Amino acid sequence: MSDETLDDPVNRFPSVEWSRYTSARSPEQFALPCAHDECTGSGMSSLNSPSRRDQEFFLTNTAQLQRWLPWLRMFRGFRIAIDYQKMLVALLAVFLWMQGSLLLTRVFFNADEFAGNDFASRDFQANTDAWGGRAFTNPLREMEQFPSRTEPTSVSGFVAQSSATSWPIKRISRSLLGLVNFRSARWWWYSWIQLVWGLAVCAVFGGTISRMAALELTGHGRSMIRDTTYAVKQFPTSFFSPALALIAFGGLWILCWLAGFVGRVPVLGELLIGIAWGLLLLVGLLMALILIGLILGWPLMFVSSEVEKNDAFDALSRSLSYLLNRPWYAAFLIAIAILYGTALLYFVDWLTRISVAVSLSSVGTGLGRDVSFFGLPTLDQMREASTEVLKNDLAASLMKFWMSIAILVPVAFSFSYFWSSTTIGYFLLRRREDGTPINELDLSDQPGHQNPELPVVGIPAAENREASRES
């Protein structure tokens, strides 16, 4: 071994061992005899100034903190979610989801079962005799829980409104429970089509946001068009991963249904049900576990397909295993995401309302019209006030359209934040369960990326050697 190799600590220690060696020692302990330019005249490194190679192994305080407390990455959700490309995708997703759901409600319920003219405030009240007083609400009424509609007066009110940050799960869960709570064929088909439409929108647009968030989290470039294309290609995986769980749930449901059908046999049928009731309770337990896992795990299934580029079964098994094996860690991450997201949602809503109020006030003053508010009104109130600013009907309609878009901004942010925080949570759960590094991600769609070629062995290798000799 040469003197230069002996003098170089990087060459004396393998990279892994060198990182462990340096992590337990201060830079002053790396002073070794050398003949480099950095050394002093005595041939020894200065004890007060570490060499350049020592600095390469230095970790900042932020990096060290994230190594010790990886869940701090959850607080990057705001910066990732507020990106304009993700907000545009989220706005389109919210608009399509809500309008599609509104169309389904119009198809399944006649004009006597709902009232109102405004698409953002219409309620759909089912017939109390036929539906037991259950109300079908326009999905845009989800905004009732948003800060612009109701101001919290206490900490409990703040926590109660925290569901606004997870409204996609709430809507999908409502459809799933509608399938279980079978009231009539119309109710069942309504819930089923609402479920399919919601999952389809989330698979495409939520998958796009998840893909962009994963690339940004791992330090790669994101593109709305390229990432949307990637999400569309992964649509079968994303969509059919929860479908597999639904198929399993449906099979168990049919088993119980058959037991109930057998119970119609006079005398003997009900006796058989009584004997087998213990087994039927176990089947019910399995259905409950599948339903809970599906309600909590379907967003992770979508994220898994965007991160791993796997098949539907792998996305399903990964998501459920992370939740079942790390339930407390998952609950901890969910609590952080909801509480932090609720605070962010109030900020976004507050900023949106101030922006709209300032615009209305300044433009109204320029037009010579009185547009004044007492306090800070809600977005709904300002949209109604905007109809008095412009006298031209077409101009007023256009202005009302843009005000409707402004109303959707907090909803779109919550959609973007939901998928961004779910993506971060997936990376953290995967790291805790599988030990997979945070920065590991499928990059097959990135420009210039080449999949590693496997070595050619066996008969193909022999044929290649013979061909090279003949040439």
PyMOL commands that set and color helices and strands:
alter all, ss='L'
color gray80, all
select helices_A, chain A and resi 3-7+9-12+15-23+27-30+52-56+61-68+70-81+84-108+111-113+128-131+139-145+155-180+185-217+224-233+235-262+268-275+277-308+312-325+327-366+379-386+393-434+458-470
alter helices_A, ss='H'
color red, helices_A
select strands_A, chain A and resi 114-115+123-125+135-137
alter strands_A, ss='S'
color yellow, strands_A
deselect
rebuild
show_as cartoon
